[in-house]
Amino acid sequence: MSRSYAEVIGDPVAHSKSPLIHGFWLDKLGIEADYSACHVQPDELAGYLAQRRGDPAWRGCNVTIPHKQAVMPLLDVIEEGAGRVGAVNTVVRGPGGALIGINTDVDGTADAIAPASLQGEVAVVIGAGGAARAAFAVLADRSCRLVRILARNPDKAARAAMECGLRAETMILADAAMALEGAGLLVNATQLGMAGQEPMPGGLLDALDGMAREALVFDMVYAPLETELLRAARARGLATSDGLVMLVGQAASAFHRFFGAVPPRGADSELRKELTS
């Protein structure tokens, strides 16, 4: 019998930390299986899934840019959470070889903002794309008094929030000071501050002064892990959550679906050292 395996697909995909994360857990649990990265270009996606569908050793794949939306019409079942967010980041093999699309980014986001007590608080999300939708879905299920979205295109942000079941106020990035006043949570769901991308606007960093004293700042960026946003938040005594928290959280849900085992989350500190070394 062939050794079971799962993988991460994307274009590009060589930078992905998923093989390290899943490999770490497989080793810790003594599971005889493999996890690797597979470069799949957009015009190869349908063929890739057709080939893997016929391989009983294949347990599924994580899906990264640019396939999170494109993969959806190629699947047999879209679970409710993924349908709500409008993106699939994990495909698993179901009964009879059916391909099932799920979204574990929601689970990772929930892990990252878990320390925030949102009841009666104001939450702010930067962005309106696929990553932001995971935050919208989580916030829609929390007892948050008010959600504000900072985006370059407020109309797009409003539509995305509504599709995720969230009612929110939308503003442009220049309104950061107004949006963050008294906020208990800030989520950066954009590439601002990522290596090679635009920096986080200075006006938004200054606006951190207006957040609640017990606020949490969560940056989905993990390259670099120590972003300017997180440094500025810590300098003001605010709690922070970095992109690895979400990355490991979403991977844990996928791992369970792939291999039928709960990953050893008690070893998260050791895993973080592996990921940052």
PLY file of the C-alpha trace (Angstrom):
ply
format ascii 1.0
element vertex 277
property float x
property float y
property float z
element edge 276
property int vertex1
property int vertex2
end_header
0.00 0.00 0.00
1.35 3.44 -0.91
2.38 5.81 1.86
-0.32 8.46 2.45
0.52 12.07 1.76
-0.83 15.62 1.59
0.68 18.76 0.12
0.40 22.49 -0.35
-0.20 23.90 -3.82
0.32 27.40 -5.15
2.13 29.60 -7.65
4.65 30.35 -6.22
4.85 27.81 -3.40
8.55 27.31 -2.56
8.30 29.88 0.26
5.52 27.99 2.08
6.14 26.96 5.68
3.39 24.32 5.55
5.74 21.38 4.84
7.78 22.26 7.92
4.68 22.57 10.12
2.99 19.36 8.99
6.29 17.48 8.89
6.98 18.54 12.48
3.63 17.14 13.65
3.93 13.93 11.64
7.32 13.31 13.24
6.08 14.12 16.74
3.13 11.74 16.40
5.08 9.01 14.63
2.66 8.99 11.69
3.97 7.27 8.56
2.93 9.87 6.02
4.41 12.70 3.97
3.66 16.37 3.34
5.34 18.42 0.63
4.97 21.49 -1.58
3.76 21.15 -5.17
4.07 24.00 -7.65
0.79 24.20 -9.58
0.27 26.98 -12.12
-3.25 28.26 -12.82
-3.62 26.36 -16.09
-2.54 23.15 -14.33
-5.04 23.27 -11.47
-7.83 21.20 -13.03
-5.39 18.55 -14.23
-3.70 18.39 -10.83
-7.00 17.73 -9.05
-8.08 15.15 -11.62
-4.82 13.25 -11.14
-4.91 13.42 -7.35
-8.55 12.37 -7.23
-7.51 9.02 -8.62
-4.67 8.49 -6.12
-5.97 6.76 -2.95
-2.78 7.68 -1.05
-3.50 11.40 -1.45
-5.25 12.85 1.61
-5.70 16.39 0.29
-3.92 19.68 -0.08
-3.64 23.15 1.35
-4.35 25.84 -1.24
-2.56 29.15 -1.42
-2.33 32.08 -3.84
-3.64 32.25 -6.54
-5.96 29.24 -6.30
-8.24 29.92 -3.32
-11.19 31.02 -5.44
-10.31 29.26 -8.70
-10.36 25.85 -7.04
-13.97 26.14 -5.84
-15.85 25.19 -9.05
-13.57 22.16 -9.45
-14.70 20.59 -6.16
-17.64 18.33 -5.34
-18.58 19.88 -2.00
-17.93 23.31 -0.45
-18.41 23.31 3.30
-20.52 26.11 4.77
-17.63 28.05 6.26
-15.71 28.16 2.99
-18.84 29.13 1.08
-19.48 31.96 3.49
-15.94 33.30 3.19
-15.88 32.74 -0.57
-12.51 30.98 -0.56
-11.07 27.49 -0.05
-7.66 27.03 1.52
-7.87 23.27 2.10
-9.13 20.39 -0.03
-9.71 16.99 1.59
-10.70 13.61 0.22
-14.21 12.64 1.26
-16.30 9.46 0.96
-16.05 7.88 -2.46
-13.14 10.13 -3.38
-15.23 13.31 -3.34
-13.19 16.51 -3.16
-14.34 18.72 -0.29
-13.37 22.38 0.04
-12.95 23.91 3.49
-11.52 27.11 4.91
-9.25 26.69 7.93
-8.05 30.32 7.74
-11.13 31.07 9.84
-9.85 28.70 12.54
-6.40 30.27 12.44
-7.86 33.76 12.71
-10.02 32.71 15.65
-6.91 31.38 17.41
-5.04 34.62 16.81
-7.73 36.91 18.21
-8.84 34.59 21.00
-7.08 36.70 23.68
-9.23 39.72 22.76
-12.37 40.24 24.82
-14.62 41.68 22.14
-17.95 41.87 23.90
-18.93 45.52 23.84
-15.73 46.47 22.05
-14.90 48.03 18.70
-12.89 45.95 16.21
-11.03 47.30 13.20
-9.91 45.31 10.15
-7.48 46.61 7.53
-8.28 45.13 4.14
-11.14 43.60 2.18
-9.54 40.69 0.30
-9.49 36.95 0.89
-7.55 37.14 4.15
-9.87 39.84 5.49
-12.89 37.65 4.76
-11.67 35.12 7.32
-11.58 37.90 9.91
-15.05 39.09 8.85
-16.46 35.59 9.35
-14.94 35.28 12.83
-16.11 38.75 13.90
-19.61 38.04 12.59
-19.82 35.25 15.18
-18.46 37.33 18.08
-20.35 39.73 20.32
-18.49 42.74 18.98
-20.32 46.05 19.40
-18.98 47.61 16.20
-16.66 46.63 13.36
-14.88 49.19 11.20
-13.05 48.31 7.99
-10.19 50.38 6.63
-9.76 49.76 2.91
-8.71 51.49 -0.28
-12.11 50.61 -1.75
-14.80 51.02 0.94
-17.58 49.80 -1.38
-15.74 46.55 -2.03
-15.13 46.20 1.71
-18.81 46.68 2.50
-19.83 44.00 -0.01
-17.24 41.53 1.28
-18.34 42.05 4.88
-22.02 41.54 4.02
-21.21 38.34 2.11
-19.53 37.05 5.27
-22.56 37.92 7.39
-20.97 40.97 8.98
-22.38 44.47 9.32
-19.58 47.01 9.41
-18.68 50.64 8.89
-16.20 51.22 6.07
-13.58 53.91 5.88
-10.47 54.76 3.88
-6.99 54.29 5.35
-6.64 58.03 5.92
-9.44 57.73 8.53
-7.33 55.46 10.74
-7.32 57.81 13.75
-11.12 57.95 13.77
-11.48 54.20 13.23
-9.06 53.15 15.97
-10.36 55.49 18.67
-11.32 53.23 21.59
-10.92 50.02 19.57
-10.23 46.77 21.40
-8.91 44.87 18.38
-7.00 45.69 15.20
-6.45 43.08 12.48
-4.13 43.71 9.54
-5.37 41.45 6.74
-3.31 43.07 3.97
0.26 42.79 2.69
1.13 46.21 4.12
4.37 45.82 6.03
5.31 42.53 4.33
8.83 42.18 2.97
8.90 43.64 -0.52
5.50 45.34 -0.15
4.37 48.83 0.82
5.05 49.82 4.44
2.25 50.33 6.91
1.25 54.03 6.66
2.75 56.17 9.38
-0.62 57.76 10.10
-2.07 54.37 10.99
0.84 53.59 13.31
0.30 56.91 15.07
-3.41 56.10 15.40
-2.55 53.17 17.70
-2.37 55.79 20.47
-6.16 55.95 20.45
-6.81 52.25 21.05
-8.14 50.88 24.34
-5.48 50.05 26.93
-6.28 46.32 26.84
-6.45 46.18 23.03
-4.97 43.41 20.88
-3.18 44.05 17.57
-3.04 41.08 15.21
-0.92 41.21 12.05
-1.47 38.34 9.57
1.93 39.09 7.96
4.64 36.60 8.97
7.50 37.71 6.72
8.89 39.51 8.58
7.46 38.09 11.77
8.27 41.27 13.69
6.41 43.85 11.61
6.52 47.57 12.12
2.86 47.44 13.18
3.57 44.92 15.94
6.64 46.86 17.12
4.60 50.05 17.32
1.83 48.25 19.23
4.23 46.77 21.78
5.89 50.16 22.24
2.48 51.41 23.38
1.96 48.49 25.77
-0.66 46.79 23.61
-1.01 43.02 23.35
0.00 41.50 20.02
-0.53 38.37 17.96
1.67 37.59 14.95
1.13 35.82 11.65
2.57 32.51 12.85
-0.31 32.13 15.31
-2.77 32.14 12.43
-0.52 30.02 10.19
-0.15 27.28 12.80
-3.81 27.49 13.79
-5.11 27.01 10.25
-2.59 24.21 9.68
-3.77 22.37 12.80
-7.32 22.12 11.48
-6.10 20.94 8.09
-3.75 18.36 9.64
-6.62 16.79 11.56
-8.68 16.50 8.38
-5.76 15.05 6.40
-4.38 12.52 8.83
-7.17 11.93 11.38
-5.01 12.97 14.33
-4.92 16.03 16.57
-1.57 17.82 16.25
0.48 18.19 19.46
-0.23 21.86 20.18
1.69 21.57 23.44
4.81 21.65 21.28
3.91 25.00 19.65
6.84 26.82 21.25
9.25 24.25 19.81
7.54 24.54 16.42
7.88 28.33 16.46
11.61 27.97 17.03
11.79 25.68 13.98
9.83 28.16 11.89
11.93 31.16 12.87
15.39 29.58 12.86
0 1
1 2
2 3
3 4
4 5
5 6
6 7
7 8
8 9
9 10
10 11
11 12
12 13
13 14
14 15
15 16
16 17
17 18
18 19
19 20
20 21
21 22
22 23
23 24
24 25
25 26
26 27
27 28
28 29
29 30
30 31
31 32
32 33
33 34
34 35
35 36
36 37
37 38
38 39
39 40
40 41
41 42
42 43
43 44
44 45
45 46
46 47
47 48
48 49
49 50
50 51
51 52
52 53
53 54
54 55
55 56
56 57
57 58
58 59
59 60
60 61
61 62
62 63
63 64
64 65
65 66
66 67
67 68
68 69
69 70
70 71
71 72
72 73
73 74
74 75
75 76
76 77
77 78
78 79
79 80
80 81
81 82
82 83
83 84
84 85
85 86
86 87
87 88
88 89
89 90
90 91
91 92
92 93
93 94
94 95
95 96
96 97
97 98
98 99
99 100
100 101
101 102
102 103
103 104
104 105
105 106
106 107
107 108
108 109
109 110
110 111
111 112
112 113
113 114
114 115
115 116
116 117
117 118
118 119
119 120
120 121
121 122
122 123
123 124
124 125
125 126
126 127
127 128
128 129
129 130
130 131
131 132
132 133
133 134
134 135
135 136
136 137
137 138
138 139
139 140
140 141
141 142
142 143
143 144
144 145
145 146
146 147
147 148
148 149
149 150
150 151
151 152
152 153
153 154
154 155
155 156
156 157
157 158
158 159
159 160
160 161
161 162
162 163
163 164
164 165
165 166
166 167
167 168
168 169
169 170
170 171
171 172
172 173
173 174
174 175
175 176
176 177
177 178
178 179
179 180
180 181
181 182
182 183
183 184
184 185
185 186
186 187
187 188
188 189
189 190
190 191
191 192
192 193
193 194
194 195
195 196
196 197
197 198
198 199
199 200
200 201
201 202
202 203
203 204
204 205
205 206
206 207
207 208
208 209
209 210
210 211
211 212
212 213
213 214
214 215
215 216
216 217
217 218
218 219
219 220
220 221
221 222
222 223
223 224
224 225
225 226
226 227
227 228
228 229
229 230
230 231
231 232
232 233
233 234
234 235
235 236
236 237
237 238
238 239
239 240
240 241
241 242
242 243
243 244
244 245
245 246
246 247
247 248
248 249
249 250
250 251
251 252
252 253
253 254
254 255
255 256
256 257
257 258
258 259
259 260
260 261
261 262
262 263
263 264
264 265
265 266
266 267
267 268
268 269
269 270
270 271
271 272
272 273
273 274
274 275
275 276
